[in-house]
Amino acid sequence: MRKYILFITLFLSTEFSWSQDSLIISNVLQQIELDSQQCKVDFISYKKIPHYPSETIVVIPEIVKDEGAYFELNSHIFIVDSESGKIKNSFFESHKTNEWYSDAIALINISIDTAPYYIQNKKRAFGINVKYVGMSRVNPYVSKTTSLFIKQNSELKRILNRFEIYKYYGEWNGQCHGDINEEKKILIMDKNKTNGFYNILIKNKKTNTKTYLNNKEECIDKENSKTISSTLIFEEGEYKEVHYLD
């Protein structure tokens, strides 16, 4: 809990800086008939695909409403030619359903994850991660979700929708009394398949930390942890979580 201010500061730092004169981004914006003023520029990101560097993943957050701390964004996600920026595959989702908005819980970062998610023998997915932070000191809150995408003809198909991989929440009085929970999930590709797609194993480390003053007026953290397993299996066109019985 005493590390909470530093923790939030680290989460508020951005992971990517975008250059206004980036040729790829400029070309993508031109193709979808947007200019930079219509986008949340701090959240625009792009990353070459490590195993196929001739293609680049691009994320464009289009502004629907922007009132300072409160904003709503449409999602534009593309795979483009790394040289020309020509769009090859695309995905769009409206602000009405994508949860790309910021209010009391602030959306602070949108990033691209190119970990080796081999969901079939020769097919690899990529992830889009979104982070949120609550601004309450007494009720801290942090969440990070991931969505997985694959190519499907000229489109991108989402096969995992906003799966929460990190969560930090609880109560804290700002001095030495608190009850904080943290969940960290690791995604591991499995050798077993469901409907032709490899299962994804989930290892969720749950930690509860209670902070209190002892008889000597010392501030003490008491921590308890456990790991819970589950599996993401592919059903009806997307990955769904299956929990094991304790």
trRosetta pair geometry for C-beta under 8 A, 3 or more apart (Angstrom, degrees):
i j d omega theta_ij theta_ji phi_ij phi_ji
1 4 5.4 -12 -165 -33 45 115
1 172 5.2 172 -144 -129 116 123
1 176 7.8 140 88 -124 138 43
1 178 4.5 137 -97 40 148 154
1 180 6.2 175 -77 -19 90 139
1 209 7.0 -168 -35 117 88 124
1 211 4.6 -66 9 -25 140 159
1 221 7.0 -180 11 -97 92 110
2 211 8.0 155 -27 -132 81 150
2 219 7.2 93 -52 129 127 146
3 6 5.2 -59 -170 49 69 113
3 7 5.5 81 130 -35 85 104
4 7 5.3 -56 -147 34 32 118
4 8 6.4 28 159 -16 67 103
4 137 7.8 110 121 -153 137 73
4 140 5.8 -115 -154 -80 126 154
4 172 6.4 100 -57 164 165 174
5 8 6.1 -54 -149 36 30 106
5 9 6.4 34 151 -22 62 108
6 9 5.5 -55 -149 34 33 117
6 10 6.5 34 154 -20 66 102
7 10 6.0 -56 -156 32 28 109
7 11 6.7 22 151 -14 63 107
7 142 7.8 -109 145 -32 109 151
7 168 7.7 -135 155 158 138 165
8 11 5.6 -57 -150 39 36 110
8 12 6.2 35 154 -22 69 107
8 133 6.2 117 -144 -164 90 137
8 140 7.3 -122 -67 -139 116 111
8 142 7.5 -155 -103 -70 72 119
9 12 5.8 -58 -148 35 29 110
9 13 7.1 41 152 -33 61 96
10 13 5.9 -44 -160 12 36 115
11 108 6.4 80 145 86 86 156
11 109 7.9 -131 179 -1 69 128
11 131 6.5 -157 -169 166 99 139
11 133 5.3 135 119 -78 134 134
11 142 5.8 -111 -114 -127 166 131
12 108 5.7 -99 -121 -154 53 144
12 133 6.6 -71 -74 27 80 165
14 17 6.9 104 106 -69 127 67
14 42 6.3 -110 -107 -176 148 101
14 108 7.9 -140 -88 162 68 83
14 109 6.3 166 -128 -103 61 101
15 109 5.9 73 5 -154 105 133
15 111 5.2 3 69 -93 146 131
16 45 4.8 58 99 -112 169 103
16 111 6.7 157 -19 -110 123 88
18 22 6.6 -72 -173 -10 82 140
18 25 6.8 78 -168 -63 117 166
18 41 6.2 -142 68 173 134 82
18 42 7.5 -169 18 -122 114 24
18 44 4.8 44 -85 81 166 105
18 45 7.1 -117 -72 -88 112 44
19 22 4.8 120 76 -47 90 90
20 36 6.8 7 -138 -104 88 169
20 41 7.9 -4 -93 -156 81 137
21 26 7.4 -11 -163 -41 35 132
22 25 4.1 56 90 19 118 110
22 26 6.3 171 88 -14 60 87
22 46 7.6 159 168 26 151 139
23 26 5.7 -59 -146 39 30 112
23 27 6.2 27 159 -19 66 109
23 85 6.4 -145 130 -34 77 133
24 27 6.0 -62 -152 37 27 108
24 28 6.4 24 154 -18 65 107
24 46 6.0 148 106 175 137 173
24 56 6.2 -29 -156 82 153 156
24 58 6.8 -155 145 -88 112 130
24 80 6.5 139 -164 96 103 141
24 82 7.3 -34 -99 -153 132 43
24 85 4.2 173 -140 -93 55 106
25 28 5.7 -55 -147 36 32 110
25 29 6.2 32 156 -18 67 107
25 44 6.2 66 -135 164 134 137
25 46 6.6 -138 -69 -24 92 137
25 58 7.0 169 -99 -144 67 124
25 60 7.9 144 -147 -89 87 102
25 85 7.5 -108 -14 -131 17 134
26 29 5.9 -57 -149 37 28 110
26 30 6.4 30 153 -21 63 107
26 85 7.4 -30 67 -150 63 176
27 30 5.6 -53 -149 33 32 114
27 31 6.5 33 154 -21 64 105
27 80 7.7 140 95 -175 113 147
27 84 6.6 -165 173 155 167 59
27 85 3.1 112 74 92 134 144
27 86 7.2 -60 148 -60 130 44
28 31 5.8 -57 -152 34 33 111
28 32 6.6 5 160 3 67 107
28 58 5.4 -142 -91 139 167 163
28 60 6.5 -163 128 -52 126 135
28 78 6.2 -178 -140 48 127 158
28 80 6.0 -90 -84 -72 110 157
28 85 5.4 -114 -43 179 75 109
28 87 6.5 102 -126 -66 81 98
29 32 6.4 -70 -145 49 29 92
29 34 5.0 -95 -157 78 82 82
29 35 6.2 86 163 -112 129 29
29 36 6.7 -28 -124 -59 165 63
29 39 7.3 -92 -111 -25 118 142
29 60 7.0 161 -85 -124 76 142
30 33 7.4 25 -177 -79 32 38
31 85 7.8 -170 -14 131 128 98
31 86 7.5 126 -78 -136 150 48
31 87 5.5 -179 124 -9 159 119
32 60 7.1 161 50 80 154 163
32 76 6.4 45 -144 -147 172 154
32 87 7.7 89 -50 -50 95 151
34 38 4.7 -123 -161 75 96 131
34 39 6.2 89 149 -47 131 104
34 60 7.1 134 66 169 150 139
34 62 6.2 -108 -116 -112 154 108
35 38 5.6 96 58 7 62 101
35 39 7.8 -141 105 0 37 98
36 39 5.6 -71 -153 42 41 109
36 41 5.7 37 -175 -89 99 114
38 62 6.1 -8 140 -149 94 82
38 63 5.8 -148 -180 39 48 97
39 44 6.0 47 148 -63 134 116
39 60 5.9 -71 -125 -170 133 86
39 61 6.1 113 -163 77 82 61
39 62 5.8 -54 -101 -104 72 46
39 63 6.2 -172 -111 -13 14 90
40 43 4.5 19 108 28 110 114
40 44 7.3 171 89 -34 60 76
40 61 4.3 -33 44 95 108 121
40 62 7.9 -121 2 -60 81 1
40 63 5.7 126 -45 -69 79 91
40 66 7.5 169 -85 -96 93 125
40 71 6.8 118 -88 139 128 152
40 73 5.7 -54 -3 -99 133 131
41 44 5.6 -35 -153 4 43 116
43 59 7.3 -80 146 118 82 114
43 61 4.5 7 95 14 127 141
43 73 7.4 -32 75 -121 155 167
43 107 8.0 10 -93 134 144 112
43 109 7.3 172 -116 -146 87 31
43 110 4.6 56 -166 28 104 114
44 59 6.6 177 -149 90 42 73
44 60 6.0 13 -119 -112 92 55
44 61 6.7 -128 -69 22 60 83
45 58 7.6 174 93 -151 49 44
45 59 4.8 13 53 46 86 111
45 110 6.4 -158 5 101 127 86
45 111 6.2 -174 -136 -122 177 45
45 112 5.7 -166 122 -16 125 103
46 56 5.4 27 178 162 108 117
46 57 6.4 172 -151 88 58 53
46 58 4.5 -8 -104 -104 100 71
46 59 7.1 -165 -73 19 53 67
46 112 7.5 30 -153 -14 16 151
47 56 6.7 168 84 -159 27 78
47 57 5.2 -9 59 55 81 100
47 112 4.3 -161 18 83 133 143
47 114 6.1 -144 127 -31 132 127
48 53 4.8 21 172 -138 128 74
48 55 7.4 126 -153 87 65 43
48 56 5.0 -48 -96 -101 55 82
48 57 7.8 166 -106 15 7 74
48 82 5.9 38 -114 -113 100 131
49 52 4.4 -6 99 62 124 84
49 53 6.5 -152 68 -84 65 32
49 55 4.9 6 15 83 126 93
49 56 6.8 -147 -12 -95 77 28
49 57 6.4 100 -64 -26 84 94
49 79 7.5 17 -42 -137 129 109
49 114 6.3 179 -134 -134 53 132
49 126 7.2 -99 -114 -69 96 140
50 53 7.1 4 -145 -70 20 83
50 114 5.4 136 -5 138 105 137
51 116 7.9 84 -36 -106 133 92
51 124 6.7 75 46 34 146 165
52 55 5.2 6 121 32 106 107
53 82 6.3 5 154 -42 62 169
54 81 7.0 -31 160 -149 80 67
54 82 5.3 -144 -170 18 31 117
54 83 7.5 -24 -154 -15 75 95
55 79 5.3 10 178 -179 119 103
55 80 7.0 151 -156 74 69 33
55 81 6.7 -54 -106 -108 62 33
55 82 5.9 -121 -81 -36 9 95
55 88 6.8 -69 -127 36 114 147
56 79 7.2 154 76 -156 37 57
56 80 5.4 -30 64 64 90 85
56 81 7.6 7 20 108 92 16
56 82 4.6 116 -28 -97 105 77
56 85 8.0 -38 55 -107 129 57
57 77 7.4 -12 -170 -172 91 88
57 78 7.3 156 -156 85 46 51
57 79 5.9 -30 -96 -98 60 69
57 112 5.1 146 98 -143 132 144
57 114 7.4 -174 9 -76 140 107
57 126 5.9 -129 -81 122 154 162
58 77 7.3 162 85 -156 55 44
58 78 4.5 -11 59 62 101 100
58 79 7.6 161 16 -96 80 20
58 80 5.5 17 -5 2 127 121
59 75 7.8 -43 -156 -157 90 79
59 76 7.2 138 -163 84 44 63
59 77 5.5 -9 -107 -107 72 75
59 78 7.9 -171 -74 24 32 71
59 110 5.8 -146 138 131 151 122
59 112 6.4 -166 -19 -63 122 101
59 128 6.5 131 -96 -128 134 118
60 76 3.9 -21 66 72 100 118
60 77 7.8 -163 27 -72 70 34
60 78 7.4 25 0 0 106 110
61 73 4.2 -12 -175 -171 101 140
61 74 7.3 150 -163 70 51 48
61 75 6.9 -21 -109 -104 66 50
61 76 7.4 -160 -74 29 22 82
61 100 6.3 -154 -135 171 111 143
61 110 6.4 138 -51 21 128 159
62 73 6.2 135 65 -164 45 73
62 74 4.1 -17 62 56 108 103
62 75 7.9 -112 22 -32 88 11
62 76 6.0 71 -23 -13 107 114
63 66 4.9 -24 -158 -37 127 118
63 71 6.6 -60 -135 -167 90 116
63 72 7.8 97 -162 78 53 56
63 73 6.2 -41 -98 -106 39 74
64 71 7.9 131 55 177 71 72
64 72 4.4 -51 65 99 114 100
64 73 6.3 -173 6 -98 92 18
64 74 5.8 106 -49 -29 107 87
64 95 4.6 -94 5 -10 154 155
65 70 7.3 -28 121 128 109 90
65 71 6.0 -176 96 -147 66 51
65 72 4.5 40 39 30 96 102
65 95 7.8 154 15 149 91 170
66 70 8.0 161 -153 96 30 58
66 71 4.5 14 -111 -115 63 109
66 72 8.0 -127 -61 33 53 57
67 70 4.6 -6 66 68 102 97
67 71 6.7 -180 28 -75 59 63
68 71 7.8 -165 68 -47 23 94
69 102 6.7 -122 166 127 56 107
69 103 7.2 81 129 -140 91 35
69 106 7.0 -72 -166 -102 88 107
70 101 7.7 5 -166 178 69 94
70 102 6.3 -167 -130 94 33 73
70 103 5.0 29 -112 -104 92 73
71 101 6.6 -164 95 -147 49 62
71 102 5.2 19 44 43 80 103
71 107 7.8 -97 68 46 96 118
72 95 4.2 76 165 -172 105 146
72 100 7.2 98 -165 97 52 74
72 101 4.5 -10 -105 -106 70 102
73 95 5.8 149 71 -97 26 106
73 98 7.6 -80 90 85 77 131
73 100 4.1 -75 68 126 101 119
73 101 6.9 -174 16 -78 74 52
73 107 7.8 -118 13 89 126 162
74 92 7.0 -1 169 -165 109 90
74 93 7.1 177 -165 87 68 49
74 94 5.8 -38 -119 -131 93 39
74 95 5.2 -75 -71 -38 58 85
74 98 7.3 109 -144 18 38 146
74 100 7.4 161 -87 66 3 135
75 91 7.2 -28 125 116 106 92
75 92 6.5 154 88 -155 71 41
75 93 4.3 9 50 51 119 91
75 94 8.0 -58 25 -3 82 9
75 98 4.8 174 -15 -135 124 162
75 100 5.8 147 -61 -15 95 149
76 90 7.4 -31 -164 -160 80 98
76 91 7.6 149 -158 82 36 59
76 92 5.8 -4 -103 -104 65 80
77 90 7.2 141 82 -160 54 50
77 91 4.3 -11 61 59 101 106
77 92 7.8 -170 25 -72 70 38
77 128 6.3 -81 -107 -68 141 147
77 149 6.7 -162 127 -58 145 169
77 156 6.0 -82 102 61 108 157
78 87 5.1 -76 -153 -129 132 97
78 88 7.7 115 179 42 89 61
78 89 6.6 148 -159 82 56 58
78 90 5.1 -12 -104 -104 81 72
78 91 7.5 -160 -70 24 42 70
78 156 7.7 -156 -115 -21 26 133
79 87 7.8 101 75 -158 46 59
79 88 5.2 -56 100 66 90 102
79 89 4.2 23 39 46 106 104
79 90 7.9 -128 27 -62 65 43
79 151 6.8 -41 17 -89 154 103
79 156 6.8 133 -9 -73 100 116
80 84 7.8 -129 165 83 99 69
80 85 5.2 0 161 -160 140 42
80 86 6.1 157 -161 74 86 34
80 87 5.3 -47 -101 -96 90 44
80 88 6.1 157 -115 6 30 87
81 84 4.6 16 91 46 128 91
81 85 6.4 -48 67 8 80 12
81 86 4.5 23 17 46 120 88
81 88 6.4 110 -43 -38 74 114
87 90 5.7 22 178 -62 125 110
88 154 7.2 -130 165 -142 48 69
89 151 5.2 -97 -101 -124 161 88
89 152 7.8 112 -145 41 121 49
89 154 6.0 -168 -108 -178 59 38
89 155 6.0 58 -160 151 82 7
89 156 5.0 100 148 -55 109 83
90 154 7.1 0 21 146 86 79
90 155 6.1 -56 63 -126 61 56
90 156 6.3 -125 106 2 13 97
91 149 6.4 -101 -29 -131 157 140
91 155 6.5 92 -79 -176 69 81
91 156 3.8 -69 -42 65 112 110
91 157 7.8 -169 -94 -60 118 16
91 158 6.7 106 -149 -44 146 94
93 97 6.1 -101 180 79 104 99
93 98 4.2 121 116 -74 120 116
94 97 5.7 67 69 22 87 90
94 98 6.6 179 82 -13 36 103
95 98 6.1 -64 -115 38 29 104
95 100 6.2 -94 -120 65 74 91
95 101 6.4 89 -167 -64 101 102
99 130 7.6 135 103 107 101 159
99 162 6.4 66 41 -114 140 152
100 107 6.4 76 -161 -124 55 166
100 110 7.5 15 -128 -80 113 134
100 130 7.0 -115 -100 -130 79 146
101 107 6.5 151 92 -20 19 132
102 105 7.3 -125 -143 98 54 55
102 106 4.9 33 -155 -143 108 54
102 107 4.1 -108 -73 22 98 88
102 108 8.0 111 -112 -52 128 51
102 132 7.9 -172 -109 -126 77 90
103 106 7.7 -145 56 -80 22 52
104 134 6.8 11 140 -138 80 81
104 135 6.8 -122 -172 31 59 102
104 136 7.8 21 175 -34 103 100
105 132 5.1 25 161 174 104 121
105 133 7.3 168 -163 81 65 25
105 134 5.2 -37 -108 -86 75 74
105 135 8.0 -163 -103 -3 31 78
105 141 6.6 -61 -115 102 103 132
105 143 7.8 8 -171 24 130 118
106 132 6.5 157 79 -157 41 67
106 133 5.3 -22 61 63 96 79
106 134 7.5 156 14 -96 77 21
106 135 6.2 68 -13 -45 116 103
107 110 7.6 15 171 -48 111 92
107 130 6.7 -35 -144 -176 102 104
107 131 7.4 121 -158 83 55 52
107 132 5.6 -37 -94 -99 52 80
108 131 5.2 -52 62 99 92 103
108 132 6.8 142 8 -117 86 26
108 133 5.3 19 -17 8 137 110
109 129 7.7 -4 115 110 98 93
109 130 7.2 168 90 -151 60 41
109 131 4.3 19 51 38 99 116
110 128 6.8 -5 -172 -178 92 96
110 129 7.3 161 -155 85 43 54
110 130 5.4 -6 -106 -104 75 76
110 131 7.9 -147 -67 20 37 74
111 128 7.5 159 82 -159 39 52
111 129 4.8 -17 64 62 90 103
111 131 7.8 30 4 -11 106 105
112 126 6.7 -3 -172 164 91 121
112 127 7.3 139 -169 84 45 60
112 128 6.4 -26 -106 -105 56 62
112 129 7.6 -154 -68 19 8 86
113 126 6.5 160 82 -178 62 70
113 127 3.3 -15 62 67 117 110
113 128 7.1 -145 17 -62 90 16
113 129 5.4 82 -33 -26 117 110
113 146 6.4 -20 19 -135 152 120
114 126 5.4 -18 -104 -128 62 106
114 127 7.7 -143 -58 32 28 77
115 127 6.9 8 31 10 96 122
115 187 7.9 122 98 75 149 114
116 124 6.4 -65 -152 -137 60 121
116 189 7.5 -73 111 -12 84 143
117 124 6.1 116 73 -166 63 70
117 125 4.1 -54 100 61 124 92
117 126 7.0 176 37 -80 120 25
117 127 6.8 108 -19 -39 146 98
117 148 6.0 -128 144 -134 165 128
117 187 7.6 -5 -103 126 103 133
117 189 6.7 164 -139 -72 49 117
117 200 7.8 -7 -144 -101 98 126
118 121 7.4 12 172 -148 114 13
118 123 7.1 120 -157 77 62 48
118 124 5.3 -38 -95 -97 60 78
118 189 5.9 54 53 -146 80 163
118 198 6.6 45 105 18 73 149
119 123 5.8 -53 64 100 83 99
119 124 7.2 135 11 -124 78 25
119 125 5.1 48 -16 -18 124 113
119 148 7.5 123 -57 154 138 142
119 150 6.7 -92 45 -70 139 135
119 159 6.9 57 -143 103 170 160
119 189 7.8 -126 -83 -125 46 114
119 197 5.0 -14 169 -155 95 97
119 198 5.6 -149 -152 38 39 92
119 200 8.0 -34 -108 -55 86 107
119 234 7.6 101 -174 -66 113 137
120 123 3.9 33 51 37 106 109
120 196 6.7 2 -106 153 111 85
120 197 6.2 -65 -66 -113 83 60
120 198 6.9 -171 -78 -10 32 91
123 150 6.2 32 170 -146 114 131
124 150 7.8 162 92 -115 31 92
125 148 4.3 32 156 -178 141 108
125 149 6.1 147 -160 68 89 33
125 150 4.9 -64 -99 -67 82 86
125 159 6.4 -99 -110 46 143 126
125 160 7.8 84 160 10 158 110
126 148 7.1 157 79 -148 27 65
126 149 5.9 -26 62 59 76 89
127 146 4.6 -15 -166 -167 127 111
127 147 6.6 143 -153 71 69 40
127 148 5.4 -37 -93 -92 75 66
127 149 7.6 155 -97 13 26 79
127 160 7.9 -28 -112 69 91 123
128 146 7.0 148 72 -154 42 59
128 147 5.0 -15 55 58 94 96
128 149 6.9 41 -12 -10 103 118
129 144 6.1 4 -174 -178 105 101
129 145 7.0 167 -149 85 57 44
129 146 5.0 -24 -95 -97 76 80
129 165 7.7 -59 -126 38 106 132
130 144 7.1 168 83 -152 43 55
130 145 5.2 -9 56 56 92 92
130 146 7.9 174 17 -83 68 34
130 147 7.9 27 -4 -2 106 101
130 162 7.5 -29 39 -122 125 87
131 142 7.3 -15 -168 -170 94 88
131 143 7.2 162 -153 88 50 50
131 144 4.8 -15 -100 -101 77 86
132 141 7.6 -27 118 128 96 98
132 142 7.1 163 88 -155 59 43
132 143 4.7 -1 56 57 103 95
132 144 7.6 -172 22 -75 67 42
133 141 7.0 144 -164 92 40 68
133 142 5.3 -4 -108 -106 73 77
134 139 6.6 -60 130 107 147 85
134 140 6.4 153 72 -166 109 32
134 141 3.2 53 5 51 130 107
134 142 7.3 -114 17 -57 79 45
134 169 7.9 67 15 -112 138 86
136 139 4.2 7 106 54 138 84
136 140 6.8 -140 87 -72 77 33
136 141 7.1 45 45 6 100 101
137 140 7.1 1 -156 -67 27 82
137 172 7.0 -98 153 87 64 108
137 174 5.8 41 139 -85 122 103
138 171 6.5 -2 164 -156 74 69
138 172 5.9 -155 -144 70 39 63
138 173 6.4 28 -129 -108 95 34
138 174 6.5 -48 -85 -35 78 96
139 169 7.5 3 175 -163 76 79
139 170 7.4 -161 -147 95 55 31
139 171 6.1 -20 -100 -103 67 61
139 172 7.6 180 -72 27 22 78
140 168 6.5 -43 129 130 107 97
140 169 6.7 -166 96 -127 66 36
140 170 6.5 0 55 53 90 74
140 172 5.9 23 -8 13 108 129
140 180 6.9 2 59 -120 122 112
141 168 6.9 153 -152 89 27 69
141 169 4.8 26 -110 -106 74 89
142 166 6.9 -36 121 128 99 105
142 167 7.1 163 87 -152 64 33
142 168 4.0 15 45 47 101 110
142 169 7.5 -153 31 -58 55 67
143 164 6.1 -53 -164 -136 101 110
143 166 6.7 157 -155 91 35 71
143 167 5.3 9 -108 -107 76 74
143 168 7.7 -148 -62 28 47 67
144 164 7.2 113 77 -155 46 63
144 165 5.6 -54 99 65 96 87
144 166 3.9 26 37 46 109 110
144 167 7.8 -139 26 -60 66 49
145 162 4.5 1 169 -162 145 66
145 163 6.2 143 -160 67 82 32
145 164 5.2 -47 -97 -91 81 53
145 165 6.7 131 -127 8 27 81
146 160 7.0 11 112 112 84 124
146 162 7.7 146 67 -134 25 24
146 163 5.5 -32 63 62 77 89
146 165 5.2 29 -3 -17 111 130
146 187 7.8 -91 67 -25 153 146
147 158 5.7 -27 175 -147 115 113
147 160 5.8 -180 -150 94 46 74
147 161 5.7 16 -121 -126 102 33
147 162 5.6 -5 -68 -52 101 47
147 163 7.2 142 -84 10 47 78
148 158 7.1 120 79 -159 49 61
148 159 5.2 -49 95 65 102 88
148 160 3.8 51 24 30 102 110
148 239 7.1 39 44 11 130 133
149 156 4.6 11 -177 173 126 113
149 157 6.6 149 -154 74 69 40
149 158 5.5 -39 -95 -97 79 56
149 159 7.0 149 -107 11 25 83
150 156 7.1 156 76 -158 28 68
150 157 5.5 -23 63 60 81 93
150 159 5.9 27 2 -15 107 128
151 155 7.9 138 -162 84 51 44
151 156 6.5 -49 -102 -106 42 63
151 157 7.6 35 130 15 10 88
152 155 5.2 -26 75 74 89 90
152 156 6.9 117 24 -136 85 15
152 157 4.1 50 -7 -24 136 117
157 237 7.9 -104 178 -175 123 97
158 161 5.8 72 145 -82 125 81
158 238 7.1 9 116 -112 74 116
159 197 7.7 -165 -176 -140 141 158
159 234 7.1 -20 -174 -120 113 105
159 237 7.4 -128 -121 157 72 58
159 238 5.2 -179 -160 -127 46 63
159 239 5.7 67 146 -12 82 92
160 163 5.3 -38 168 -15 109 125
160 200 8.0 -10 -83 24 143 158
160 232 6.8 6 -110 -169 120 149
160 238 6.5 150 -80 -172 35 91
160 239 4.4 -11 -89 45 89 122
161 238 6.4 1 -13 -169 102 146
163 232 7.4 -20 -116 -94 157 138
163 239 7.6 -29 -57 94 141 118
163 241 7.4 135 -132 -51 114 117
164 167 5.8 28 166 -51 126 110
164 183 7.8 47 132 95 110 128
164 185 7.4 105 113 9 62 140
165 184 7.7 19 157 -160 69 47
165 185 4.5 -118 -148 62 61 107
165 187 7.1 -56 -117 -31 123 105
166 183 6.8 168 -150 89 35 71
166 184 5.9 11 -112 -111 81 60
166 185 6.9 -132 -61 23 49 82
167 181 7.5 -5 115 113 98 96
167 182 7.1 171 92 -151 58 40
167 183 4.4 15 50 45 96 107
168 180 7.1 3 -172 -178 80 104
168 181 7.4 180 -145 92 39 54
168 182 4.9 6 -107 -109 79 81
168 183 7.8 -150 -64 27 48 63
169 180 7.4 171 93 -152 26 66
169 181 5.7 -15 65 61 73 94
170 178 6.4 83 125 175 123 93
170 179 5.1 -147 -170 101 119 60
170 180 3.7 -156 40 -109 154 45
170 181 5.2 142 -63 9 109 72
171 178 5.9 -168 100 -144 60 67
171 179 5.3 22 49 47 93 87
171 180 7.6 -141 44 -70 41 62
172 177 7.6 152 -150 90 44 53
172 178 3.8 9 -107 -111 70 126
172 180 6.5 22 -61 -65 107 108
172 211 7.5 36 -123 43 86 133
173 176 7.6 -37 64 46 108 29
173 177 4.5 20 16 64 128 97
173 178 6.5 -144 8 -67 71 77
176 211 5.9 -124 -170 148 57 106
176 212 6.8 87 145 -155 88 15
176 213 5.3 81 113 -58 131 87
176 219 4.1 -115 -129 -115 128 107
177 211 6.2 -170 -124 96 14 87
177 212 6.0 47 -112 -106 69 60
177 213 7.5 -43 -67 -10 86 86
178 209 7.5 12 104 107 103 89
178 210 7.1 -178 91 -150 57 41
178 211 4.3 24 44 40 90 113
179 208 7.3 -10 -171 -170 78 96
179 209 7.7 169 -150 86 34 51
179 210 5.4 0 -106 -108 72 77
179 211 7.8 -140 -60 24 39 72
180 208 7.3 157 84 -155 48 50
180 209 4.8 -13 62 60 97 97
180 210 8.0 -180 24 -78 67 34
180 211 7.6 30 2 -8 106 106
181 206 7.0 -16 -167 -167 97 89
181 207 7.2 154 -156 84 49 52
181 208 5.4 -18 -101 -101 75 73
181 209 7.9 -177 -78 21 30 70
182 206 7.4 158 84 -154 52 44
182 207 4.6 -10 59 60 99 100
182 208 8.0 -174 23 -75 69 31
182 209 7.4 25 0 -2 108 107
183 204 5.8 -9 -167 -172 100 101
183 205 7.2 158 -152 80 48 50
183 206 5.3 -10 -102 -102 81 73
183 207 7.8 -174 -75 22 38 68
184 204 7.2 156 78 -154 41 51
184 205 4.8 -11 59 56 94 100
184 207 7.9 19 4 1 100 107
185 202 5.5 -20 -162 -163 111 98
185 203 6.9 150 -153 76 55 46
185 204 4.7 -17 -97 -99 84 78
185 205 7.8 -171 -78 20 36 65
186 202 7.3 147 72 -155 50 47
186 203 4.6 -10 53 57 102 100
186 204 8.0 -161 21 -72 65 37
186 205 7.8 43 -8 -8 100 99
187 200 5.4 -13 -163 179 97 117
187 201 7.5 139 -161 74 44 52
187 202 6.4 -18 -101 -99 60 68
187 232 7.7 -8 -134 11 103 133
188 200 6.9 141 68 -169 41 63
188 201 4.2 -27 68 64 101 103
188 202 7.7 -171 23 -71 82 23
188 203 6.7 43 -8 -7 120 105
189 198 5.5 28 -168 129 93 140
189 200 6.1 -38 -102 -111 48 71
189 201 7.7 -32 51 18 2 85
190 198 5.7 172 66 175 69 91
190 199 4.0 -17 51 77 136 92
190 200 6.5 -152 -1 -89 95 17
190 201 5.0 110 -62 -31 105 96
190 231 7.2 4 -29 -138 152 109
191 198 7.2 -45 -126 -138 13 108
192 198 7.2 112 79 -149 38 64
192 199 5.1 2 84 14 89 122
193 196 6.1 -6 172 -141 130 8
193 197 6.1 147 -153 71 88 26
193 198 5.5 -56 -96 -90 76 42
193 199 6.7 -162 -108 -19 22 77
194 197 6.3 -30 66 63 66 80
194 199 5.8 72 -5 -71 103 90
194 233 4.1 27 31 -165 162 102
194 234 5.1 165 87 44 95 75
194 235 6.8 -40 138 -56 127 79
195 233 7.9 103 17 165 100 89
195 234 4.9 -123 63 97 111 101
195 235 6.5 141 -4 -92 145 48
196 234 7.3 -75 64 84 65 143
197 233 8.0 132 83 -170 103 51
197 234 3.6 59 56 -9 134 157
197 239 7.6 -120 122 -81 144 89
199 231 5.3 -10 -179 -173 123 114
199 232 6.5 154 -167 77 66 57
199 233 5.3 -23 -114 -96 94 72
199 234 7.7 -132 -91 -6 53 81
200 231 6.9 144 75 -164 49 61
200 232 4.0 -6 58 54 103 112
200 239 6.4 9 22 -148 124 145
201 229 6.9 -27 -171 -159 94 100
201 230 8.0 150 -162 85 51 40
201 231 5.8 -32 -107 -107 53 77
201 232 7.9 -122 -51 22 13 77
202 229 6.6 141 81 -159 66 50
202 230 4.5 -14 61 65 120 83
202 231 6.5 -162 13 -82 89 24
202 232 6.4 91 -37 -23 110 90
202 241 7.0 -6 -2 -131 153 106
203 227 5.8 -8 -173 -172 89 117
203 228 8.0 149 -159 75 44 40
203 229 6.0 -18 -102 -101 60 75
204 227 6.6 149 76 -158 46 60
204 228 4.7 -25 66 63 105 88
204 229 7.4 -177 20 -81 81 24
204 230 6.9 21 -8 11 119 103
205 225 6.2 -1 -176 -170 93 113
205 226 7.7 176 -149 92 54 30
205 227 5.0 -27 -96 -98 66 84
206 225 6.7 161 86 -151 49 61
206 226 5.6 -12 59 63 97 76
206 227 7.4 167 16 -94 72 30
206 228 6.3 27 -8 0 117 109
207 223 6.2 -10 -171 -166 104 101
207 224 7.1 161 -152 85 56 42
207 225 4.4 -17 -99 -98 81 92
208 223 7.2 160 84 -150 49 51
208 224 5.1 -8 58 60 95 93
208 225 7.7 -176 21 -77 62 46
209 221 5.5 -13 -169 -167 108 101
209 222 7.0 152 -155 75 55 44
209 223 4.8 -14 -101 -99 82 81
210 221 7.4 148 77 -156 42 50
210 222 4.8 -16 61 60 93 99
211 219 6.6 6 -174 -176 101 91
211 220 6.9 169 -148 85 55 46
211 221 5.3 -20 -96 -98 82 68
211 222 7.7 -177 -78 19 34 70
212 219 7.8 171 90 -147 22 54
212 220 5.9 -24 65 60 69 93
212 222 7.5 -8 21 2 103 111
213 217 5.6 -10 -170 -137 116 44
213 218 6.9 139 -151 62 64 31
213 219 6.2 -36 -93 -91 65 54
213 220 7.4 128 -121 13 17 88
214 217 7.3 -85 69 -13 60 13
214 218 5.1 -12 40 55 106 87
214 220 5.1 61 -35 -17 107 133
228 244 8.0 -171 -177 50 80 99
229 244 5.7 17 87 14 90 134
230 241 5.4 25 146 -171 134 100
230 242 6.3 171 -172 82 88 46
230 243 4.8 -40 -113 -104 114 55
230 244 6.3 -151 -99 -3 56 81
231 241 7.3 147 81 -152 37 55
231 242 5.0 -17 66 58 88 98
231 244 7.8 76 -4 -45 93 93
232 239 4.2 24 171 177 113 118
232 240 6.8 153 -151 69 68 22
232 241 5.6 -37 -93 -90 70 60
232 242 7.6 162 -96 13 20 77
233 239 6.8 151 74 -146 19 69
233 240 6.3 -32 63 61 71 76
233 242 5.7 17 5 -8 114 123
234 238 7.1 -151 -142 120 67 14
234 239 5.6 -42 -89 -88 63 64
234 240 7.9 126 -115 14 18 75
235 238 7.4 -32 68 66 53 54
235 239 8.0 85 23 -128 67 24
235 240 5.3 -45 44 20 109 123
236 240 7.7 36 43 -26 100 130
